[in-house]
Amino acid sequence: PPQTVLDLITGHLAPVITGCAAALRRFTTAGTHGSIVNITSHQARRPVPGCAPYATAKAAVEGLTRALAVEYGPQGVRVNAVAPGSIHTENYAALLTAQEPQTAEQTEAQMRALHPLGRTGRMEEVAAAVAYLLSPEAGFTTGITLPVDGGRTVQGQDPDLIQNNTNRQHRQHQLTSPTDNTDNTDPASRTGPQTGPIHTVQRVN
């Protein structure tokens, strides 16, 4: 139903709007420069089936980021966004653990196939991108969305090609894997939407 879709979009978008409003109020009241970094998603540009409300909300976050950059740039406030791809997190590790070993390997193979770099990302890599955009080194950067997605967005594979690459990488992984039954599963992986938007603010004097 439309209202359900709208409620889901609002659930992802409203916290970002609230956070931006609070940061901007603080910056303008204090008369200081500032920096805001919103977390969006690769799905803002390349949605996956079943995630329409999430993808719509993330696309709106990117639009909001650009609009606020234009609106508040003259007051010395920079507004940017980071768009992660599939990132290793504890939630993804739990997902893999809950699956049968063969299914978990297929899941990881699919994730490798989706990224030209052949792996999922690390949380530190996303944090580093956010830290850069907040830092003085990015002082002339505003209104952008920085992908941290291992090339997933630009690759844009169709489903048949993804399946072919998955099968190929799965075979290669089997050929190169140790034979001593050692568990080589990365303990902190995750795909899919974040459970809630992340909003980062830094005050710059």
C-alpha positions in Angstrom: 0.0 0.0 0.0 1.2 3.5 -0.7 1.1 4.6 3.0 3.3 1.7 4.0 5.8 2.7 1.4 5.7 6.3 2.5 6.1 5.2 6.2 9.2 3.1 5.3 10.7 6.0 3.3 10.1 8.4 6.2 11.6 6.0 8.6 14.9 6.1 6.7 14.8 9.8 5.7 13.4 11.6 8.7 16.4 11.0 11.0 18.7 12.5 8.4 16.6 15.6 8.0 16.4 16.0 11.8 20.1 15.5 12.2 21.0 18.0 9.4 18.5 20.6 10.9 20.1 20.2 14.3 23.6 20.6 13.0 22.7 23.6 10.8 20.9 25.3 13.7 24.0 24.9 15.8 26.4 26.2 13.2 24.3 29.2 12.2 23.5 30.1 15.8 27.2 30.0 16.8 28.2 31.7 13.6 30.8 29.0 12.9 31.7 27.0 9.8 30.9 23.3 9.9 30.8 20.0 8.0 28.0 17.4 7.7 28.5 13.9 6.2 25.4 11.8 5.5 25.5 8.1 4.9 23.6 7.0 1.8 23.9 3.7 -0.2 24.9 2.4 -3.6 21.2 1.6 -3.9 20.5 5.3 -4.3 21.8 4.9 -7.9 21.4 1.1 -8.5 18.5 -0.3 -6.5 18.1 -4.0 -5.9 14.7 -5.8 -6.1 12.6 -5.6 -2.9 14.2 -2.4 -1.6 12.2 0.3 -3.3 11.5 2.4 -0.1 15.1 2.1 1.1 16.5 3.1 -2.3 14.1 6.0 -2.6 15.0 7.3 0.8 18.7 7.1 0.1 18.3 8.9 -3.2 16.4 11.6 -1.3 19.4 11.8 1.1 21.7 12.5 -1.8 19.4 15.2 -3.1 19.1 16.7 0.3 22.9 16.7 0.6 23.3 18.6 -2.7 20.5 21.1 -1.8 21.9 21.9 1.7 25.4 22.3 0.2 24.1 25.0 -2.1 21.9 26.6 0.6 24.4 26.8 3.4 27.7 27.0 1.5 27.7 30.8 1.7 27.7 30.4 5.5 30.7 28.1 5.5 28.9 24.9 6.0 30.0 21.9 3.8 27.5 19.0 3.3 28.6 15.7 1.7 27.6 12.1 1.7 29.3 8.7 1.6 27.6 5.8 -0.3 28.9 2.4 0.9 28.6 -0.8 -1.1 28.4 -4.2 0.7 30.4 -3.8 3.9 31.8 -6.4 6.4 29.9 -5.9 9.6 28.8 -8.1 12.5 25.3 -8.4 11.1 26.7 -9.9 7.9 28.8 -12.3 9.9 25.7 -13.4 11.7 23.9 -13.9 8.4 26.7 -16.2 7.2 26.9 -18.1 10.4 23.2 -18.9 10.3 23.5 -20.3 6.8 24.7 -23.8 5.8 28.4 -23.7 4.8 27.7 -24.2 1.1 25.0 -21.5 1.1 27.4 -19.1 3.0 30.1 -19.7 0.4 27.6 -19.0 -2.4 26.6 -15.8 -0.7 30.2 -14.6 -0.4 30.9 -15.6 -4.0 27.9 -13.5 -5.1 29.2 -10.5 -3.1 32.6 -10.9 -4.6 31.1 -10.9 -8.1 29.2 -7.7 -7.5 32.4 -5.7 -6.8 35.1 -5.2 -9.4 37.6 -5.3 -6.6 36.5 -8.8 -5.8 35.6 -8.4 -2.2 33.3 -6.6 0.2 34.4 -3.5 2.0 35.7 -3.0 5.6 34.1 -0.7 8.1 37.4 1.2 8.5 37.3 2.1 4.8 33.9 3.8 5.2 35.0 5.5 8.4 38.2 6.8 6.6 36.1 8.3 3.8 33.8 10.1 6.4 36.8 11.3 8.3 38.4 12.7 5.1 35.2 14.6 4.2 35.0 16.1 7.7 38.7 17.1 7.6 40.3 20.4 6.6 41.9 18.5 3.6 38.4 18.4 2.1 37.8 22.1 2.8 36.9 22.8 -0.8 34.7 19.8 -1.2 30.9 20.1 -0.8 27.7 18.7 -2.4 29.3 15.3 -3.4 28.4 11.7 -2.8 31.6 9.7 -2.4 31.1 6.0 -3.3 33.0 3.5 -1.1 31.7 0.5 -2.9 34.6 -1.3 -4.6 33.2 -0.3 -7.9 29.8 -1.9 -7.4 27.8 1.1 -8.7 29.8 1.6 -11.9 29.9 -2.1 -12.7 26.2 -2.5 -13.0 26.2 -6.2 -13.9 23.0 -7.8 -15.2 21.7 -10.9 -13.3 23.0 -13.4 -15.8 26.5 -12.0 -15.8 26.5 -11.9 -12.0 25.5 -15.6 -11.9 28.2 -16.5 -14.4 30.9 -14.6 -12.4 29.6 -16.1 -9.2 30.0 -19.6 -10.5 33.5 -18.8 -11.9 34.7 -17.2 -8.7 33.2 -20.1 -6.6 35.2 -22.6 -8.7 38.4 -20.5 -8.4 37.9 -20.2 -4.6 37.5 -24.0 -4.3 40.7 -24.5 -6.3 42.7 -22.1 -4.1 41.2 -22.8 -0.7 43.2 -24.7 2.0 42.3 -28.4 2.4 42.7 -28.5 6.2 39.1 -27.5 7.0 40.2 -24.2 8.5 37.3 -21.8 8.7 38.4 -18.8 6.6 35.1 -17.0 6.7 35.6 -13.3 7.4 34.0 -12.7 10.9 32.5 -9.3 10.1 30.6 -9.2 6.8 27.3 -7.7 5.8 25.2 -6.9 2.8 21.9 -5.1 2.4 20.5 -1.9 3.9 21.7 -0.4 7.1 19.2 -0.6 10.0 19.1 3.1 10.2 20.7 6.2 8.6 24.1 7.3 10.1 24.6 11.0 10.4 28.0 12.5 11.2 28.7 16.1 12.1 31.9 18.0 12.8 32.1 21.6 14.0 34.9 23.5 12.5 36.1 26.8 14.1 
